């Protein structure tokens, strides 16, 4: 499962396929990848730009700790 947060702080929960689900929720058929550069010169894909909204995508995992 994934969640996405846009530049305004609005959250989209329950994304199984982030790109597809965000396009459906925004009512569009195109999404561009969003990247971030690090100080070491590496580039990472961190989300999508969909319908003028910049979504950072996060993986949601269940918290499991050994007892």
Rosetta blueprint (number, residue, H / E / L):
1 X L
2 X E
3 X E
4 X E
5 X E
6 X L
7 X L
8 X L
9 X L
10 X L
11 X E
12 X E
13 X E
14 X E
15 X E
16 X L
17 X L
18 X H
19 X H
20 X H
21 X H
22 X H
23 X H
24 X H
25 X H
26 X H
27 X L
28 X L
29 X L
30 X L
31 X L
32 X E
33 X E
34 X E
35 X E
36 X E
37 X E
38 X L
39 X L
40 X L
41 X L
42 X L
43 X E
44 X E
45 X E
46 X E
47 X E
48 X E
49 X E
50 X E
51 X L
52 X L
53 X E
54 X E
55 X E
56 X E
57 X E
58 X E
59 X E
60 X L
61 X L
62 X L
63 X L
64 X L
65 X L
66 X L
67 X L
